[in-house]
Amino acid sequence: MKKIGSLLIIGGGIIGLTTAREAIKSGFFKKVLLIEKEGELGSHASRRNSGVIHAGFYYDPNSQKGKFCSNANKLMRQYCIQNGIPINKCGKVVITRNPSEINTLELLYERGKRNNCNVELLLEKDLQYYEPLAKTVDKFLWSPNTWSASPRALINNLEKELIELGVNIIYSTKIIGASDNYVIDQKGKKYFYDVLINNSGGYCLEIAKLLGLKTNYEILPFKGLYLKSKHVLRNFNCHIYPVPNIETPFLGIHTTLTFDKYLKLGPTALPAFSPENYSLFKGIDMNLLPKILATQSSLFLKNNFKFRDLALKEISFLNKDKFIKEAQKLTHFKLIQNLFEWYSPGIRPQLINKKNNSLEMDFIFLNNDNKYHLINSISPAWTCCFQTSKYIIKKIIK
């Protein structure tokens, strides 16, 4: 294989790291450089997600998510086991809260089979053998391969591996300008490349614009708030998820067992003001705020894809009591306020297609010349990181 010169990766989140790993192991590039704007890798969605390794049965079989997730789940689980990443092999049940959700539950099962997931559709009477604390109506799904892993441990292990493989990682460096074959950081330094991959998460669309890519997309970020148990809870066997509204990319408030056996409730899907707006007035990007507010206001007034209904419902979950009451619909276990505390939130860098005012449900891969962009990197992006990286590098090599 003839090697080409330098690969530049912008963004040191989980997909940036696994892409750098796949690139250097391919032997196709003479050198690989990864640039991260923060002082540590994976500072945003990659460390702030719940660590759930999704199985892949939620997604349309014709989507990239549907095509990626099952094998991605296997690759993630294998990597965690082989590298000693802390994991919880707990599995997951998906339950119905009323008879009207049974058709959607059966659709998820059919999607799971088409996506090659290990998933079972079982009767309510069998739930006691999987999660006695869960409650359902008539049926439930069982997904044994929906595990949890430690996001921090995974990021740290990948960082160490990349350094050993010879990837050059540059921290605390923000890209603010670009030309045909180089980018410029905040200090005016130029970084030349033969191929560039843009994996910059919540700022991926902004970097793509900087690199000359024009699209119909705008960012519409959503904040995921969590409650986490103050102590380890050994009462639960597995994750408990409700049947979601499959017309949106959100899975609803659910119970999650972390890798170290704490219980998390959430997340919400609360409209946020910026891609890193973790608390009320912190992390607001004043350059993006006017456009985001304008988009949110328009969607709220017109109620496109029921945005207003979603926003009002999610805002109510700022009330801790209402948050817990929503989670209580899933379980017989008494969830009480003093058992939980607010936990570090995450931001979903969701994109909206401005042409038709619809949420983008799938990963989006675009390229202009020698520049490749993964935009709309939303759940299950963390689970899919190894499979996504294989796809991107294979596409470049071809």
C-alpha positions as a printed Julia matrix, in Angstrom:
398×3 Matrix{Float64}:
   0.0     0.0    0.0
   1.36    3.39  -0.99
   1.38    5.77   1.96
   0.2     9.34   1.71
   1.5    12.19   3.85
  -0.22   13.69   6.86
  -3.66   13.13   8.32
  -5.02   15.9   10.53
  -7.92   15.1   12.87
  -9.78   17.96  14.53
 -11.49   16.94  17.76
 -10.25   14.71  20.56
 -13.53   13.13  21.61
 -14.1     9.39  21.48
 -14.56    9.27  17.69
 -11.53   11.47  17.08
  -9.46    9.08  19.19
 -10.71    5.88  17.6
 -10.31    7.43  14.13
  -6.7     8.31  14.94
  -6.18    4.75  16.18
  -7.71    3.23  13.05
  -5.7     5.57  10.84
  -2.3     4.87  12.4
  -2.95    1.11  12.48
  -3.95    1.13   8.8
  -0.4     2.07   7.79
  -1.81    4.35   5.1
  -0.6     7.64   6.56
   2.97    8.69   7.2
   1.91   10.69  10.23
  -1.29   11.36  12.17
  -1.89   14.6   14.08
  -4.86   15.11  16.41
  -5.8    18.61  17.62
  -8.06   19.15  20.66
  -9.26   22.55  21.86
  -9.51   21.51  25.52
  -6.74   20.65  27.95
  -7.87   17.03  28.15
  -9.36   14.61  25.66
 -13.05   13.78  25.54
 -14.04   16.7   27.78
 -17.58   16.99  26.49
 -20.05   14.31  25.31
 -17.42   11.56  25.42
 -16.87   11.8   29.19
 -20.31   13.15  30.08
 -22.42   10.35  28.57
 -23.87    7.57  30.7
 -21.48    4.92  29.39
 -24.26    2.7   28.0
 -23.12    0.42  25.16
 -26.25    0.35  22.99
 -27.28   -2.81  21.13
 -28.76   -1.19  18.0
 -32.44   -2.17  17.93
 -33.82    1.38  18.03
 -32.63    2.38  14.59
 -34.09    2.08  11.11
 -32.26   -0.78   9.35
 -31.62    1.51   6.37
 -29.85    4.12   8.52
 -26.15    4.37   9.29
 -27.03    3.84  12.95
 -28.9     0.66  12.1
 -26.06   -0.62   9.91
 -23.32    0.27  12.41
 -24.59   -0.32  15.9
 -24.75   -4.1   16.3
 -21.18   -4.69  15.16
 -20.1    -1.51  16.95
 -21.54   -2.93  20.17
 -19.43   -6.05  19.71
 -16.26   -4.04  18.97
 -16.78   -1.81  22.01
 -17.4    -4.73  24.35
 -14.34   -6.57  23.03
 -12.09   -3.53  23.42
 -13.26   -2.95  26.99
 -12.66   -6.58  27.96
  -9.26   -6.79  26.25
  -8.03   -3.55  27.81
  -9.41   -3.91  31.31
 -11.93   -1.07  31.03
 -14.4    -1.27  33.98
 -17.72   -2.66  32.7
 -21.1    -3.78  33.96
 -22.58   -6.66  31.92
 -26.05   -5.87  33.16
 -28.23   -5.9   30.02
 -31.43   -3.92  29.5
 -35.18   -4.33  29.5
 -37.46   -2.07  27.45
 -40.9    -1.87  28.99
 -44.31   -0.55  27.98
 -46.25    1.83  30.22
 -49.61    1.31  28.49
 -51.11   -0.95  25.77
 -50.69    1.73  23.07
 -46.9     1.23  23.21
 -46.96   -2.48  22.4
 -46.92   -1.95  18.62
 -43.8     0.22  18.91
 -42.17   -2.37  21.18
 -42.8    -5.03  18.53
 -41.39   -2.71  15.87
 -38.21   -2.31  17.94
 -37.93   -6.09  18.13
 -38.27   -6.41  14.34
 -35.66   -3.69  13.84
 -33.37   -5.49  16.23
 -33.61   -8.75  14.31
 -32.99   -6.97  10.99
 -30.01   -5.15  12.54
 -28.52   -8.46  13.79
 -29.0    -7.57  17.45
 -29.29  -10.13  20.21
 -32.77   -9.18  21.42
 -35.79  -11.11  22.71
 -39.49  -10.19  22.87
 -40.88  -11.74  26.06
 -44.12  -11.83  28.03
 -44.8    -9.76  31.13
 -44.78  -12.86  33.38
 -41.11  -13.45  32.47
 -39.95  -10.01  33.57
 -39.35  -11.3   37.12
 -36.45  -13.39  35.83
 -34.67  -10.39  34.28
 -35.57   -7.35  36.37
 -38.1    -7.95  39.16
 -38.14   -4.23  39.97
 -39.34   -3.24  36.48
 -42.99   -3.05  35.5
 -44.51   -3.49  32.07
 -47.79   -4.09  30.26
 -48.11   -7.42  28.42
 -44.6    -7.62  26.91
 -41.0    -6.37  27.18
 -37.72   -6.53  25.28
 -34.59   -8.09  26.7
 -31.21   -6.94  25.39
 -28.34   -8.86  27.05
 -25.58   -6.93  25.23
 -26.57   -3.47  26.46
 -23.75   -3.06  28.98
 -22.18   -0.09  30.73
 -18.53    0.96  30.63
 -16.45    3.72  32.18
 -16.17    6.61  29.69
 -13.22    8.11  31.58
 -11.26    4.86  31.67
 -11.92    4.26  27.97
 -10.74    7.76  26.98
  -7.63    7.46  29.15
  -6.74    4.06  27.71
  -7.16    5.27  24.11
  -5.02    8.32  24.83
  -2.22    6.14  26.18
  -2.51    3.75  23.23
  -2.36    6.58  20.67
   0.78    8.03  22.22
   2.41    4.58  22.12
   1.4     4.18  18.45
   3.05    7.47  17.54
   0.04    9.75  17.08
   0.93   13.37  17.78
  -1.72   14.9   20.09
  -1.89   18.66  20.56
  -4.01   19.96  23.44
  -5.58   23.36  24.25
  -5.54   24.38  20.58
  -8.58   25.91  18.9
  -8.86   26.09  15.12
 -10.08   29.53  14.04
  -9.06   29.74  10.37
  -8.38   27.59   7.32
  -7.03   27.53   3.79
  -6.84   24.82   1.11
  -4.21   22.67   2.81
  -3.78   24.05   6.32
  -5.69   25.26   9.34
  -4.78   28.06  11.74
  -5.02   28.01  15.55
  -5.75   30.82  18.0
  -2.07   31.76  18.16
  -1.72   32.01  14.38
   0.17   28.73  13.95
  -0.5    26.79  10.75
  -1.01   23.03  10.53
  -0.6    21.55   7.05
  -2.32   18.33   5.96
  -2.95   16.04   3.01
  -6.23   14.71   4.44
  -8.37   16.24   7.18
 -11.07   14.6    9.3
 -13.44   16.82  11.22
 -14.71   14.99  14.32
 -15.3    18.03  16.51
 -18.65   17.07  18.05
 -20.8    20.04  18.97
 -18.63   22.33  16.85
 -18.33   20.0   13.87
 -20.73   22.05  11.76
 -18.86   25.28  12.55
 -15.52   23.7   11.62
 -17.08   22.33   8.42
 -18.24   25.85   7.49
 -14.74   27.16   8.22
 -13.4    24.54   5.81
 -15.73   25.65   3.03
 -18.56   23.12   3.35
 -22.04   24.53   2.76
 -25.07   22.67   4.13
 -28.73   23.12   5.02
 -28.04   22.23   8.63
 -28.01   24.25  11.84
 -27.23   23.11  15.36
 -30.13   22.71  17.79
 -28.49   21.52  21.02
 -30.36   19.68  23.79
 -29.22   19.33  27.39
 -29.39   15.99  29.12
 -29.86   16.37  32.88
 -29.23   13.39  35.15
 -29.94   12.38  38.71
 -27.47    9.93  40.23
 -27.82    7.86  43.37
 -25.68    9.07  46.24
 -24.66    5.5   47.0
 -24.15    2.24  45.13
 -27.53    0.55  44.56
 -27.46   -3.23  44.34
 -31.25   -3.59  44.14
 -31.39   -3.42  40.32
 -30.2    -6.09  37.89
 -30.21   -4.11  34.63
 -31.11   -0.9   32.81
 -34.82   -0.11  32.49
 -35.9     1.92  29.45
 -39.39    2.96  28.33
 -40.63    2.54  24.78
 -39.46    5.78  23.11
 -41.17    8.05  20.63
 -39.4     6.78  17.51
 -40.25    9.98  15.64
 -37.56   11.76  17.69
 -33.96   10.75  18.47
 -34.56   10.83  22.26
 -35.08    7.72  24.38
 -36.92    9.28  27.32
 -36.03    9.26  31.0
 -34.79    5.84  32.0
 -32.85    4.1   34.75
 -29.23    3.27  34.02
 -26.82    1.14  35.99
 -23.33    2.62  35.73
 -20.21    0.51  35.39
 -19.67    0.9   39.17
 -23.31    0.09  40.04
 -24.7     3.52  40.83
 -28.18    4.24  39.51
 -28.72    7.18  37.14
 -32.06    8.63  36.12
 -32.37   10.56  32.87
 -31.45   12.14  30.66
 -33.8    14.95  29.76
 -33.88   16.55  26.31
 -33.98   20.18  27.38
 -33.32   22.84  24.69
 -29.87   24.37  25.33
 -28.4    27.7   24.25
 -25.03   26.43  22.98
 -23.15   23.17  22.33
 -21.39   23.45  25.73
 -24.09   25.22  27.78
 -23.99   22.83  30.76
 -25.45   25.2   33.33
 -27.96   28.02  32.94
 -25.74   30.9   31.83
 -22.35   29.17  31.56
 -20.81   27.86  28.37
 -22.93   30.08  26.14
 -21.3    30.8   22.78
 -22.3    34.37  21.94
 -21.51   33.81  18.27
 -23.99   30.94  18.03
 -26.6    32.14  20.52
 -28.6    34.5   18.23
 -29.03   31.85  15.54
 -29.93   29.11  18.05
 -32.46   31.35  19.8
 -34.02   32.33  16.47
 -34.36   28.68  15.46
 -35.81   27.68  18.84
 -38.3    30.56  18.79
 -39.5    29.7   15.29
 -39.89   26.01  16.14
 -41.68   26.85  19.39
 -44.2    29.11  17.67
 -44.89   26.72  14.79
 -44.52   23.58  16.92
 -42.58   21.83  14.14
 -42.03   18.13  14.99
 -43.89   19.02  18.25
 -40.9    21.02  19.48
 -43.07   23.19  21.74
 -44.69   20.14  23.33
 -41.28   18.57  23.88
 -39.76   21.77  25.3
 -42.58   22.36  27.79
 -42.48   18.75  28.96
 -38.69   18.73  29.36
 -38.62   22.08  31.18
 -40.94   20.57  33.8
 -38.18   18.07  34.66
 -36.12   20.9   36.16
 -38.35   20.1   39.12
 -36.62   17.2   40.85
 -39.91   15.76  42.1
 -41.4    15.62  38.59
 -38.15   14.12  37.26
 -38.33   11.3   39.79
 -42.05   10.75  39.2
 -41.33   10.2   35.5
 -38.68    7.59  36.32
 -41.01    6.0   38.88
 -43.28    4.87  36.02
 -40.63    2.26  35.15
 -40.09    0.53  38.47
 -41.69   -0.86  41.63
 -38.67    0.31  43.64
 -39.52    3.44  45.61
 -37.43    6.29  44.2
 -37.11    8.98  46.85
 -35.61   12.46  46.49
 -32.93   12.22  49.15
 -31.52    9.12  47.46
 -30.45   11.15  44.39
 -28.46   14.26  43.55
 -28.05   16.23  40.32
 -25.18   14.89  38.24
 -22.96   16.33  35.51
 -25.18   17.05  32.46
 -24.36   16.38  28.82
 -25.22   18.16  25.58
 -26.57   16.39  22.49
 -25.21   18.34  19.45
 -28.4    17.72  17.51
 -28.75   19.1   13.98
 -31.88   20.4   12.3
 -32.4    20.47   8.55
 -33.41   24.08   7.89
 -34.79   23.19   4.47
 -37.69   21.22   5.94
 -37.46   22.09   9.66
 -36.91   18.49  10.71
 -34.54   16.89  13.17
 -31.8    14.82  11.6
 -32.12   11.3   13.0
 -28.95    9.75  11.61
 -25.19   10.25  11.49
 -24.21   12.4    8.52
 -20.93   11.86   6.65
 -19.9    14.58   4.21
 -16.74   15.51   2.4
 -15.44   18.31   0.24
 -12.31   17.26  -1.61
  -9.78   15.91   0.91
 -11.79   17.07   3.95
 -14.14   14.61   5.67
 -16.79   15.55   8.22
 -18.85   13.5   10.68
 -21.72   15.76  11.67
 -24.79   15.03  13.79
 -22.61   12.86  15.98
 -25.38   11.95  18.42
 -26.3     8.82  20.36
 -25.28    6.06  19.8
 -22.1     7.79  18.56
 -20.17    6.71  21.68
 -21.13    3.07  21.18
 -20.41    3.28  17.43
 -16.96    4.9   17.7
 -14.86    1.91  16.6
 -17.2     0.99  13.73
 -17.51    4.63  12.62
 -13.74    4.98  12.55
 -13.37    1.89  10.38
 -15.96    3.31   7.97
 -14.23    6.72   7.7
 -10.7     5.39   7.19
 -11.86    2.76   4.7
 -13.69    5.47   2.75
 -10.55    7.63   2.62
  -8.29    4.73   1.57
 -10.7     3.77  -1.22
